[in-house]
Amino acid sequence: MISEPKTSKKLFFLMGMPRSGNTLFASLINQNPELVVTANSITLEILKDLYLLKETDVFQNFPDHKSLNNIIDVIYDIYYKDWPQRIIIDRGPVLASGNPGNFELMKIHYKRPFKCIVLLRDLMDVLASYMKWYTENPDAFPNRFNCKNDEEKLSMIMNKDGAVAKDLNAIQNAFKHPDICHFVKFDDLMTNPTEELQKIYKFLDEPYFNHRFIDLDQIKINGLSYNDNVVGKNMHTVKKEKIEKIYNPYIEKIPQRIKDKYEHIRF
């Protein structure tokens, strides 16, 4: 008989728009062998896809909720069963709303308390980072869709079904749940990394690990690295030398219509 997986692992979530320091944060935290920040995670999609089976004709013809729920309830235990780290920080928009909403599904099926680390960066800085990246890397995905100019590329990046919109939705919902969320501003992480990581360890209820902030590692988790051929070169490349806040001149090149639409989104 197959028994239900049992785990002593602690699960947290990381939420933040792309270009908000997710990869840098993972590079830092993953220095601690007890902790791991995942790459972009598919676990919420697994959860949602299995739940949506309940809307299919086959399921509704024989609606065995208990048996399907048995699978959905242990997705995280099964997915991370072989990971050696004791604490998993899963990168996914767990507080995003929708039909069904990620948070609602987690409350139904995860059945344990969980907390979220939320990375905050002003949207104009996020878009300026995108501009710098796709300008310097011709194979970047925004250059693959016959967009004529920066306004079209940034509008595509901001489409309602894209990663930025989904993560932004999750961040906005996070402010409604301050009891389970810890907020980290990108600028604060860049200028005071020790102080910010100490706050994070307190939030995780874990002893502080002596991290280094120079000679940083690229992301490699359990022997796997990002394959950025999919999205474009250097999408997830960490600046190795040291952590420092650097002015990005592309902030001045953002088209005015994009600014008019999104400049108010600040954290």
Secondary structure as UniProt FT lines:
FT   STRAND          10..15
FT   TURN            18..19
FT   HELIX           22..29
FT   TURN            30..31
FT   TURN            33..34
FT   STRAND          35..40
FT   HELIX           43..52
FT   HELIX           53..55
FT   HELIX           57..61
FT   HELIX           65..72
FT   TURN            73..74
FT   HELIX           75..79
FT   TURN            80..82
FT   STRAND          87..91
FT   TURN            94..95
FT   HELIX           102..109
FT   STRAND          115..120
FT   HELIX           123..136
FT   TURN            138..139
FT   HELIX           141..144
FT   HELIX           150..157
FT   TURN            160..161
FT   HELIX           163..174
FT   TURN            175..176
FT   TURN            178..180
FT   STRAND          181..185
FT   HELIX           186..191
FT   HELIX           193..204
FT   TURN            222..223
FT   TURN            228..231
FT   TURN            233..236
FT   HELIX           249..252
FT   HELIX           256..262
FT   TURN            263..264
//
